[in-house]
Amino acid sequence: MYKNALEENKKKYDTVQIEFDSKTDTYKLSGEWSWVVLEKTTDKILDKLIVSGKKVIIDGSKISYMDTTGAFFIHRLISKLQNASSVVSSIEMLDEDLALLKMTTGFELKHDNPINFEYKAGIFEKIGQSVVGLWHTTVELIEFFGHICVAFATIFKRSQSLYYPGIVETISSAGIGGILISSLLCFLIGVNLAYQMSPQFITYGANVYIVNFLGIALLREVTPLLTAIIVAGRTGSAITASIGTMKVLEEIDALQTMGISPVRRLVIPRLIGLLISLPILTMIADVASMLGGAIVSATSLSVGYSLFLNKLQTAVSINNYTIGIFKTFTFATIIAMVGCFCGFRVKGNADSIGVQTTRSVVMSICLIVLFDAIYAIIFKILGM
Amino acid sequence: MRIASSKPIIEVKELGTCFNGDWVHKNLNLTIMPDRIVTIIGASGCGKTTLVREILMLQPITEGEIYLMGEKISSYDLENPYTKRVLSQMGMMFQQGALFSSYTVLENVMFPLLEYTDFSYEDVRELAFMKLKLTGLKEVAYNKYPKEISPGMLKRVALARTLALDPKVVFLDEPTAGLDPNSAASFDELILNLQQQLKLTVIMITHDLDSIWHTSNEIIYLGEKRVLLHDTVLNAANQTAIKDLHEYFNGTRGKITKAYYSAQMGSQ
């Protein structure tokens, strides 16, 4: 769009002209030597007109206007002539153009200038850097966990230093604000799972066992995991962005200079808030998912609501439910810890907040699934 | 010598700006002629930055008209080719530099050139190098990111980016704020030098009395929602009709600077 506008503009300006008069060995420059008129092809035109081994004159007296870009290309002409062993004996121009030319002399970027040599890592070096980076991140995350543990332990000693409004805020945004979306999704997952499995149960005439399946799958695994993932996406990213912005604006440095621990002030309230809200969210989502399963069971499998409830009490042990809720405490810790950790890693540029927010969500979800798997193994060994 | 244009470069007629019922400007008239350094001064909150933002179309006006280079500015549409053409002749150096934090110093200066011209990447790189050299920035900083350089260097990069497209008018918002006296003095020199060499019209907002005395040709004093005075620095400093402006140049801080520069002007 704009390039077209430039084309239109160019019509209003004098076009740049370069001619070489071989009789007088003079380069005659005219027109407007500005960035608006000069083009990519200017350099190639200059190349064609270069003469070697001569004593030449540059006549720019007919240049109607010259800016620093124009001066840049005249310097380039001079430099090309010098490379072709020609000598510029004189330059004729208006005084102001000559002054501009003089002002910009010696500012060419030479090929051997260190600025041109940007180090670029090879593929193996990049892989190596990623592995080392991952290792450093892991160590730092464990260190950060240590900080949180220490700060958490000391709040019992000096409870007045705990920032209660932060806890309430987190419960409000992560908990109350997330009820609808997490319940809705878990309800739909309940419906979905029941629908998908119903043909299998019908085939074997074991309709009522849908309750066993849903009870164990949803209460123990799916709902806690899904709720945690939703909260990681909603709240974890918000935590990173908020702490990251504070980091960029040096608010965290300000806290530190006041002798206030950023971990105690920013991390602990969010952690406690999530430790309270995530289990409650999961409990509500459990009800929603079971409701979804019950509706499908009643409509497709002829397992009525009262039968569903009775069967749920007898066939699904309370362990499944408590294990599901127990896991949410770990998930809450992961979300708060990773969210804050990535926030603190934001560096002072615009991209960094985006990068760290994405990393926070990905890292949280990976750790949540990893710990879910670890718990599955542990509980299997314990026979629960 | 080319004949300099005698037409005003900026004309503001009966400008009014209203924020939620509060008038920041009312019946503000202003004419700025080319090839000079004009400083806008006034108490904090009198609408200096707002005025500059309005001229640059960063903020809509409530009433009145603004003419840039003789042509009326009415559109705020950046997709409009005319608006873009006018804006390419205006350069603004923001108070904090407003450099792109994810680009290096060199890439920051290359950015407008890559957007507006069709020169090859290498040519643009060399052009940006030249513009940075013009501002006197040391080469060691060129491949660094804005956060890695000092405030003084940052201002020079911001100026180089402002000058990337050879604007005819340059707006400087507090160019020496936050700089040490040596850096501020050399930045003043740089502005003076570039203004003379590149035939720029510089419109500056500053509270730095040294900068005002050292660089400015004219003073625009904003107060009572309009331009109360538009005159040379010496006349502005010697007038007594506007009490606040008199205090500005003759107060505890102002009188020392005034005495020094008045003496210098006298000796010249």
Interface residues (C-beta under 8 A of the other chain):
Chain A: M1 Y2 K3 N4 A5 L6 E8 N9 S34 W35 V36 L38 E39 K40 D43 Y65 D67 T68 T69 F72 L94 D95 E96 A99 L100 M103 T104 G106 F107 E108 L109 N113 P114 I115 E118 K347 G348 N349 A350 D351
Chain B: M1 R2 E79 P81 Y82 K84 R85 S88 F100 S101 S102 L106 L113 E115 Y116 T117 D118 F119 S120 D123 R125 E126 L127 F129 M130 K131 K133 L134 E139 Y142 N143 Y145 P146 K147 L163 L165 D166 Q197 L198 K199
